[in-house]
Amino acid sequence: MPTYKYPNSISFFRFLFNSSEITKNPIPFQRKWFEEKGDSFSVWSPLRGHIILTRDAKISKQILQKKHKIYHKSKLQTKFLSKYVGYGLLTSSGDYWLQQRRLIQPGFHKEKIQNLVSITQASIDEEVGKIETGQFTDLYPIMNTLAFEVVAKSLFDFSASKDTMRRLQSIIEQLQRFIVKEIRQPHKKLKYWLSGEIRYHMKLVKESREIVLSIIEQRRRSHQRHDDLLDMLLNARYEDGTSMTNDQLIDEILILFVAGHETTANALTFTLSLLAQHQEVLAKAAAETAEISEKKFSNLETIANLNYIRSCIEESMRLYPPAWITDRVATEDDFLGDYHIKKGTLLGISIYELHRSKQYWQNPEVFDPGRFYGNKKIDTSYYLPFGAGPRLCIGNNFAMFEMILAINTILKKFEIQSDNKPIEFLPLITLKPVGIKLKFSSIS
Ligand code: HEM
């Protein structure tokens, strides 16, 4: 019998005792326990066996990069998520994931994405044009709609009515909220079933799939070339010459909506809020915007030259990583540094804590875009807003250029002001900003 060695442990009873608070907001607990037990700690659960949470860069690198083949996504990410949002790139694993990744990856190559810049800029202009001035406004809903519209228009050229679009956006939001409830309070499953909540949400799943199918069919009937991601998905062929079925297409499209809009909306909200709270940084970013806009660059050149704004976004995602945690399950016994873990161990990698660890960052709680400015290379074992290794976010380049264009457009048009309340957030599936308000005033 091999002897296993796990990181310092938290007793299961202590964990249970705090479970209702952990359910509401796990971030203060992980901080407290890392400080107490070290950069990795474990909990032994009678139902789940050993669970490890880590903010150790070497361990994160081994799991996500060096030995990724033996670390697979857990059922939380595959089974639970896919029940509601489909079995696509984000939620699949093993050979099926690899086959889909190979098929879809070319659609996200830099050259392909660059062709989408003008349509992305047009969607951003439309949404930014709707921002009301002169009063403190809830920022998140504006950024959420902006990010949703950008994915819909740039990647799929969806020409559904505004009502249908808002419906799809609202369904995705409702489903995500329910997934969090189910994952965090699994003991209430019977209650959700009896109260009809599960049935209600499965009806929403059906409706969202019907909306996406109607859009696919509309595109097929149009016989027009759009040269966007939807065309690419429809025309992609596996090695044996077959193409994706309608169900596979719906799964992948829904996943791209889910993975691609809320994360970006969160990052944009945090970035604008941080800028508004740091006047000297805001002044530099606004000066860069003004300088670049005088040069009459193309959209692509604009993105390439907005280096300070890029650094502000990178620093904002360090402090508030939209994907604040990820997990993997060991499919074999493994040695992780000093530890020896058993096949089946569940591991959580706290991206939030890696990004704020004193081991890797000076003054980690301070917002300082200078850390990134000048194309400084930062190690992906402790800075990983888009993940790392083969399961790196497929939309990372797209997200970066969308965010740079959005911040640039806003700073060109408005002065922004914060109410200077501390930035609040909730760690749900993504790290969601809460109650952030900004005042926009037009630059005359
Ligand atoms: C600021 C914006 C974004 C952030 C912070 C972000 C973050 C991440 C992270 C951390 C992962 C890896 C998860 C893991 O390894 O467990 C991931 C995967 C993924 N992201 Fe993003 N993402 C963003 C935007 C987007 C966009 C715009 C799209 C598409 C339109 C997208 C699509 C995906 C997909 C499909 C995956 C799964 C890739 C795979 O497993 O092969 N993401 N994202």
Boltz pocket constraint, residues with backbone or C-beta under 6 A from the ligand:
constraints:
  - pocket:
      binder: B
      contacts: [[A, 89], [A, 90], [A, 92], [A, 101], [A, 151], [A, 255], [A, 256], [A, 257], [A, 259], [A, 260], [A, 261], [A, 263], [A, 264], [A, 267], [A, 321], [A, 322], [A, 323], [A, 325], [A, 326], [A, 327], [A, 384], [A, 385], [A, 386], [A, 387], [A, 388], [A, 390], [A, 391], [A, 392], [A, 393], [A, 394], [A, 395], [A, 396], [A, 398], [A, 399]]
      max_distance: 6.0
